Amino acid sequence: MFRYLSFCLVNPGHPMSLERLTQDPRVAVRRLGAANEGRCVVYWMQRAQRGVDNPALNTAIEAGNAIDLPVAVFFGLHPRYPNSNLRHYAFLLDGINETRRRIEERNCAFVFRPWPEHDLIAFCEEVHAALVVGDENPMREPESWRRSASEKLRIPFWTVDADVIVPASSFPDEEYAAYTIRPKIHRLLPVFLHPLSNPEARRGWDEKNRPAGRELDPERLLDELPIDRTASPVAVRGGTTEALRRLDDFIKNRLANYDTGRNLPDRQGSSELSAYLHFGHIGPHTVALAVRDSHAAQAAKDAFLEQLIVRRELAVNFVARNPDYDTLAGCHAWARKTLEEHASDPRPHLYTESQLESASTEDRLWNAAQREMMLSGRMHGYLRMYWAKKILEWSESPEAAFEIAVRLNDKYELDGRDPNGYAGIAWSIGAKHDRPWAPRRPVFGSIRYMSAAGCARKFDVKSYIGRVDAMEQGRLW
Ligand SMILES: Cc1cc2nc3c(=O)[nH]c(=O)nc-3n(C[C@H](O)[C@H](O)[C@H](O)COP(=O)(O)OP(=O)(O)OC[C@H]3O[C@@H](n4cnc5c(N)ncnc54)[C@H](O)[C@@H]3O)c2cc1C
């Protein structure tokens, strides 16, 4: 017997608190069918890799406190997560040691089990778990792992949507565009956007029973695990402390420019938090509340929160509700039709994937964007749409363009393999969440077009290329 249920944000007194949902987790555990002879609560940490402001961890601790059991946080590392490589694992492992420390400070055990010992079910049997709490991720693979776990577990399994502010389950259908989801999100923000409580586990582990994990030695793990090594690590620190430092720096020095300066070539108008949000090193509540409560002008705050909440959660909705989120098939019929009508238009250039990957096109701006992504794990936000649209213009079909953009984005971006990436590529190539544009253009049809000349009017191309050259020569990181 198992249960697989999803709810979110469990603060005492909150309208959706565990308290109010079940009155008493002990009753819930019994009602949900567990024998309730378990000896601990397990939090299966996957996406929300942090020890603070983590609604899934909070839920596990609150449940453990209510049924007087200790909490074990289980982190199983699989070396072949789809489209991941050495670059991503190095960033992930850089953050996880700190996460362990923060979790242990909250009186929980942190158990790290890399492949081939990463099996959750075996761990739950070993520690006699009474209840498992997981965090949610709309992507295909983690969602299938959760379904499979829910079928195998014989104890209650709750999942918490810990990396969005408004839980994705609030939007059961695929949203058409930002204008359809925005009013719904704004209506629900007063319910969900609150500081999180970060409780401590009341019952700790005695040394005799504390579950053992493996040593967490990032360098050794990176050497030993059978990881794809085609993209090398970059000089960017992972972890919650670094994410909080960047958030603080952004609010003090750059938030004020956010609504007007996103096209500045030195990234003066952006937070650079996407990789930390992707790996769960920082949660959206922390970021949104810090920005909301800052002294910046309201227009700058609103512009930032629109991206962090509305656009980001629209992307989550797209991936959660559209099974074709990573191919052109996930885009609107009108967009596929207009692309199909222009499929045989002559292309100004036709590049192979390896020419694109090695930044060997005729377009210096595009090459610089591609080089920046390969070197630093991050492409300037202003250029991402231009980058993807040019791949459409230079590939033999829109389907192929979509696939190439996904492969390169996922491989080199630290924040790749994320709902935002699939939504961003679908937006650029297949007009997802966008509308038809006139006049019709060769190759693009009614899809919004972007030219190098148009980019140059709004963006200091020369200075940007100079920065990427300097980065390549090791003069600037
Ligand atoms: C072709 C293309 C590919 C993209 N690939 C990715 C990707 O792989 N991973 C990724 O996280 N984002 C991706 N984006 C969205 C966006 O460009 C990045 O989130 C942003 O540039 C990250 O930089 P930042 O953290 O400084 O963002 P900021 O401008 O400081 O914004 C703060 C946060 O808001 C969210 N956000 C910002 N812009 C968007 C957006 N357009 N859609 C959804 N959420 C947004 C991000 O989580 C971001 O960290 C892509 C966009 C396009 C057009």
PDBQT file of the ligand as one rigid body, heavy atoms in Angstrom, charges set to zero:
ROOT
HETATM    1  C1  LIG A 501      17.074  30.463 -25.696  1.00  0.00    +0.000 C 
HETATM    2  C2  LIG A 501      16.981  30.641 -24.186  1.00  0.00    +0.000 A 
HETATM    3  C3  LIG A 501      17.554  29.679 -23.380  1.00  0.00    +0.000 A 
HETATM    4  C4  LIG A 501      17.465  29.817 -21.978  1.00  0.00    +0.000 A 
HETATM    5  N1  LIG A 501      18.024  28.842 -21.210  1.00  0.00    +0.000 NA
HETATM    6  C5  LIG A 501      17.882  28.904 -19.860  1.00  0.00    +0.000 A 
HETATM    7  C6  LIG A 501      18.378  27.855 -19.040  1.00  0.00    +0.000 A 
HETATM    8  O1  LIG A 501      18.907  26.857 -19.533  1.00  0.00    +0.000 OA
HETATM    9  N2  LIG A 501      18.218  27.979 -17.692  1.00  0.00    +0.000 N 
HETATM   10  C7  LIG A 501      17.636  29.070 -17.124  1.00  0.00    +0.000 A 
HETATM   11  O2  LIG A 501      17.532  29.131 -15.886  1.00  0.00    +0.000 OA
HETATM   12  N3  LIG A 501      17.149  30.063 -17.882  1.00  0.00    +0.000 NA
HETATM   13  C8  LIG A 501      17.252  30.021 -19.228  1.00  0.00    +0.000 A 
HETATM   14  N4  LIG A 501      16.735  31.043 -19.997  1.00  0.00    +0.000 N 
HETATM   15  C9  LIG A 501      15.984  32.130 -19.348  1.00  0.00    +0.000 C 
HETATM   16  C10 LIG A 501      16.836  33.367 -18.959  1.00  0.00    +0.000 C 
HETATM   17  O3  LIG A 501      17.553  33.820 -20.055  1.00  0.00    +0.000 OA
HETATM   18  C11 LIG A 501      17.779  33.060 -17.790  1.00  0.00    +0.000 C 
HETATM   19  O4  LIG A 501      17.029  32.520 -16.716  1.00  0.00    +0.000 OA
HETATM   20  C12 LIG A 501      18.506  34.277 -17.270  1.00  0.00    +0.000 C 
HETATM   21  O5  LIG A 501      19.245  34.880 -18.304  1.00  0.00    +0.000 OA
HETATM   22  C13 LIG A 501      19.446  33.843 -16.148  1.00  0.00    +0.000 C 
HETATM   23  O6  LIG A 501      20.246  34.905 -15.702  1.00  0.00    +0.000 OA
HETATM   24  P1  LIG A 501      20.013  35.605 -14.291  1.00  0.00    +0.000 P 
HETATM   25  O7  LIG A 501      19.937  34.586 -13.222  1.00  0.00    +0.000 OA
HETATM   26  O8  LIG A 501      21.028  36.679 -14.176  1.00  0.00    +0.000 OA
HETATM   27  O9  LIG A 501      18.561  36.180 -14.511  1.00  0.00    +0.000 OA
HETATM   28  P2  LIG A 501      17.836  37.446 -13.893  1.00  0.00    +0.000 P 
HETATM   29  O10 LIG A 501      17.497  38.336 -15.021  1.00  0.00    +0.000 OA
HETATM   30  O11 LIG A 501      18.555  38.018 -12.744  1.00  0.00    +0.000 OA
HETATM   31  O12 LIG A 501      16.434  36.823 -13.409  1.00  0.00    +0.000 OA
HETATM   32  C14 LIG A 501      16.261  36.225 -12.131  1.00  0.00    +0.000 C 
HETATM   33  C15 LIG A 501      15.723  34.837 -12.305  1.00  0.00    +0.000 C 
HETATM   34  O13 LIG A 501      14.460  34.866 -12.966  1.00  0.00    +0.000 OA
HETATM   35  C16 LIG A 501      14.325  33.741 -13.811  1.00  0.00    +0.000 C 
HETATM   36  N5  LIG A 501      14.211  34.185 -15.202  1.00  0.00    +0.000 N 
HETATM   37  C17 LIG A 501      14.816  35.248 -15.790  1.00  0.00    +0.000 A 
HETATM   38  N6  LIG A 501      14.468  35.322 -17.088  1.00  0.00    +0.000 NA
HETATM   39  C18 LIG A 501      13.629  34.296 -17.320  1.00  0.00    +0.000 A 
HETATM   40  C19 LIG A 501      12.924  33.842 -18.459  1.00  0.00    +0.000 A 
HETATM   41  N7  LIG A 501      13.001  34.463 -19.636  1.00  0.00    +0.000 N 
HETATM   42  N8  LIG A 501      12.161  32.737 -18.354  1.00  0.00    +0.000 NA
HETATM   43  C20 LIG A 501      12.047  32.087 -17.179  1.00  0.00    +0.000 A 
HETATM   44  N9  LIG A 501      12.688  32.476 -16.053  1.00  0.00    +0.000 NA
HETATM   45  C21 LIG A 501      13.465  33.557 -16.125  1.00  0.00    +0.000 A 
HETATM   46  C22 LIG A 501      15.608  32.931 -13.649  1.00  0.00    +0.000 C 
HETATM   47  O14 LIG A 501      15.400  31.911 -12.712  1.00  0.00    +0.000 OA
HETATM   48  C23 LIG A 501      16.601  33.959 -13.155  1.00  0.00    +0.000 C 
HETATM   49  O15 LIG A 501      17.669  33.399 -12.416  1.00  0.00    +0.000 OA
HETATM   50  C24 LIG A 501      16.798  30.930 -21.413  1.00  0.00    +0.000 A 
HETATM   51  C25 LIG A 501      16.238  31.896 -22.257  1.00  0.00    +0.000 A 
HETATM   52  C26 LIG A 501      16.317  31.738 -23.623  1.00  0.00    +0.000 A 
HETATM   53  C27 LIG A 501      15.686  32.785 -24.511  1.00  0.00    +0.000 C 
ENDROOT
TORSDOF 0
